[in-house]
């Protein structure tokens, strides 16, 4: 049966069935998603996120996030204001940038739930391994765009799917909180649909400009 894409509201067909999960793929934005009835409950999400071993001093974790850290440092100075959106239990991006004098606010609906910070605007927003967890991606990307100052940038890290990947064997889908998988085409749709002026993609680093 068709299901509605949470990003662009297009009727979508089944893409893949695995264990108790059915993934759909959207013909418009090319996202791969779990339907509403299969989304995890909030308490299940929080329990899963608390299992993440996100030690901000772990050199391997620091290396993993280095593309997003280096991109911010190339584009902005410590005088600019940033936000770590979806900072989680171990905000390593903020830690590494703060070590070099940058100022970032932390927001996370589970671990840094400060809604007033969402009413402000920022020169840059980092969102590392977060967007694949969005239950309401259209609402979230509209919010993120509205939080950027003119010429601001949104830096996302997420693993993109393409046809060279065997989805059945792909580790990234195995995390039940990864409810929305992106293709490169999905971010091209996001750029146009939400009015971002520019899009750059380098492996799993995606940069959207105001």
C-alpha positions as CSV (number, residue, x, y, z in Angstrom):
1,X,0.0,0.0,0.0
2,X,1.2,3.6,-0.7
3,X,2.4,5.7,2.2
4,X,2.9,9.5,2.4
5,X,6.4,10.9,2.4
6,X,7.0,12.9,5.6
7,X,9.3,15.3,3.8
8,X,7.3,16.2,0.7
9,X,3.9,14.6,1.3
10,X,4.1,12.5,-1.9
11,X,2.4,9.1,-2.1
12,X,5.3,6.5,-2.0
13,X,5.7,2.8,-2.6
14,X,7.4,0.1,-0.7
15,X,11.2,0.0,-1.1
16,X,12.3,-2.7,1.2
17,X,11.0,-5.0,4.0
18,X,13.3,-6.1,6.7
19,X,12.4,-7.9,10.0
20,X,9.4,-5.9,11.3
21,X,10.1,-2.8,9.3
22,X,8.8,-1.7,5.9
23,X,10.7,1.1,4.2
24,X,9.1,3.3,1.5
25,X,10.8,5.4,-1.1
26,X,9.5,8.7,-2.4
27,X,9.4,9.4,-6.2
28,X,9.6,13.1,-5.7
29,X,12.4,13.7,-3.1
30,X,13.9,10.2,-3.3
31,X,14.0,9.8,0.5
32,X,13.6,6.4,2.1
33,X,11.5,6.4,5.2
34,X,9.6,4.4,7.8
35,X,5.9,5.1,8.0
36,X,4.3,6.9,10.9
37,X,3.1,3.7,12.5
38,X,6.6,2.3,12.7
39,X,8.3,5.3,14.3
40,X,9.9,4.6,17.7
41,X,8.3,6.0,20.8
42,X,10.0,8.9,22.6
43,X,11.2,6.7,25.5
44,X,12.6,4.1,23.1
45,X,14.5,6.9,21.3
46,X,16.0,8.3,24.5
47,X,17.0,4.8,25.7
48,X,18.8,4.2,22.4
49,X,20.6,7.6,22.5
50,X,21.8,7.0,26.0
51,X,23.5,3.8,24.7
52,X,25.7,5.9,22.4
53,X,29.3,6.0,23.7
54,X,29.9,9.6,22.8
55,X,33.1,10.4,24.7
56,X,34.1,13.9,23.6
57,X,37.7,13.1,24.3
58,X,37.8,9.9,22.2
59,X,40.3,10.5,19.3
60,X,38.2,8.2,17.0
61,X,35.1,10.2,17.7
62,X,36.9,13.4,17.2
63,X,38.3,12.2,13.8
64,X,34.8,11.1,12.7
65,X,33.4,14.6,13.2
66,X,36.4,16.4,11.8
67,X,34.9,17.1,8.4
68,X,32.1,19.2,10.0
69,X,34.5,20.9,12.4
70,X,37.0,21.8,9.7
71,X,34.2,23.1,7.4
72,X,33.0,25.5,10.1
73,X,36.5,26.7,10.8
74,X,37.0,27.3,7.1
75,X,33.9,29.4,6.8
76,X,33.5,31.2,10.1
77,X,35.5,32.8,12.9
78,X,35.2,32.6,16.6
79,X,33.3,35.9,16.5
80,X,30.4,34.2,14.8
81,X,27.6,32.5,16.8
82,X,26.6,28.9,16.3
83,X,24.3,26.2,17.5
84,X,24.8,22.4,17.9
85,X,21.4,21.2,17.0
86,X,20.8,17.7,18.3
87,X,23.9,17.8,20.4
88,X,23.1,14.6,22.2
89,X,25.0,13.2,25.2
90,X,28.4,13.9,23.9
91,X,28.6,17.2,21.9
92,X,32.1,16.6,20.5
93,X,31.7,19.1,17.6
94,X,31.0,21.9,20.2
95,X,33.9,20.7,22.3
96,X,36.4,20.8,19.4
97,X,35.1,24.2,18.2
98,X,35.0,25.6,21.7
99,X,38.6,24.6,22.2
100,X,39.4,27.1,19.4
101,X,37.3,29.9,20.9
102,X,34.0,29.3,19.1
103,X,30.7,29.9,20.8
104,X,27.9,27.4,20.3
105,X,24.6,26.9,22.0
106,X,23.5,23.4,22.7
107,X,20.0,22.2,21.8
108,X,18.6,18.7,21.9
109,X,15.0,17.7,22.7
110,X,16.2,15.0,25.0
111,X,19.4,16.2,26.6
112,X,19.6,20.0,26.2
113,X,15.9,20.9,25.8
114,X,16.0,24.7,25.8
115,X,13.2,25.8,23.4
116,X,14.0,29.5,23.8
117,X,17.2,28.9,21.8
118,X,15.1,28.0,18.8
119,X,13.8,31.5,18.7
120,X,17.2,33.0,18.0
121,X,19.2,33.2,14.8
122,X,22.7,31.9,14.2
123,X,25.6,32.3,11.8
124,X,26.0,28.6,11.5
125,X,24.2,25.5,12.8
126,X,25.8,22.0,13.0
127,X,23.7,18.9,13.1
128,X,25.9,15.8,13.2
129,X,24.2,12.4,12.8
130,X,20.8,14.0,13.6
131,X,18.7,14.5,10.4
132,X,18.2,10.7,9.9
133,X,16.2,10.8,13.2
134,X,13.7,13.4,12.1
135,X,10.1,12.3,12.5
136,X,8.8,15.5,10.9
137,X,11.6,16.5,8.5
138,X,9.7,19.2,6.7
139,X,9.0,21.0,10.0
140,X,12.6,20.6,11.1
141,X,14.2,21.8,7.9
142,X,11.9,24.8,7.8
143,X,12.8,25.6,11.4
144,X,16.6,25.2,10.8
145,X,16.4,27.5,7.7
146,X,14.5,30.2,9.8
147,X,17.2,30.0,12.5
148,X,20.0,31.0,10.1
149,X,21.1,34.5,9.6
150,X,21.6,35.8,6.1
151,X,24.7,34.1,4.6
152,X,24.5,31.5,7.4
153,X,25.1,27.8,6.9
154,X,23.7,24.6,8.0
155,X,26.2,21.7,8.3
156,X,24.8,18.2,8.4
157,X,26.5,14.9,8.6
158,X,24.5,11.7,7.7
159,X,25.2,8.7,5.6
160,X,23.7,9.0,2.1
161,X,22.2,6.0,0.2
162,X,22.9,5.4,-3.4
163,X,22.3,2.5,-5.7
164,X,25.8,1.0,-5.2
165,X,24.9,0.1,-1.7
166,X,23.2,-3.2,-0.8
167,X,20.4,-1.9,1.4
168,X,19.8,-5.3,2.9
169,X,23.4,-5.5,4.2
170,X,23.8,-1.7,5.0
171,X,24.6,-1.2,8.6
172,X,23.0,2.3,8.7
173,X,19.5,1.1,8.4
174,X,19.9,-1.3,11.4
175,X,19.5,1.5,14.0
176,X,15.8,1.6,14.5
177,X,16.0,5.4,15.2
178,X,17.3,6.0,11.7
179,X,13.8,6.6,10.3
180,X,14.7,8.8,7.3
181,X,17.4,7.9,4.9
182,X,18.6,10.5,2.4
183,X,19.9,10.3,-1.1
184,X,21.9,13.1,-2.8
185,X,18.7,13.9,-4.7
186,X,16.8,14.4,-1.4
187,X,19.1,17.2,-0.4
188,X,18.7,18.8,-3.8
189,X,15.0,18.7,-3.1
190,X,15.5,20.2,0.3
191,X,17.6,23.0,-1.1
192,X,14.9,24.1,-3.5
193,X,11.8,23.4,-1.3
194,X,13.1,25.3,1.7
195,X,14.8,28.1,-0.2
196,X,18.5,27.5,0.6
197,X,20.7,29.4,-1.8
198,X,23.4,26.8,-2.2
199,X,24.1,23.2,-1.5
200,X,27.5,21.4,-1.3
201,X,27.9,17.7,-0.6
202,X,31.2,15.9,0.1
203,X,30.6,12.3,1.1
204,X,28.6,12.4,4.3
205,X,29.0,16.2,4.8
206,X,26.2,18.3,3.5
207,X,26.3,22.1,3.7
208,X,23.1,24.2,3.0
209,X,23.5,28.0,2.7
210,X,21.0,30.7,3.5
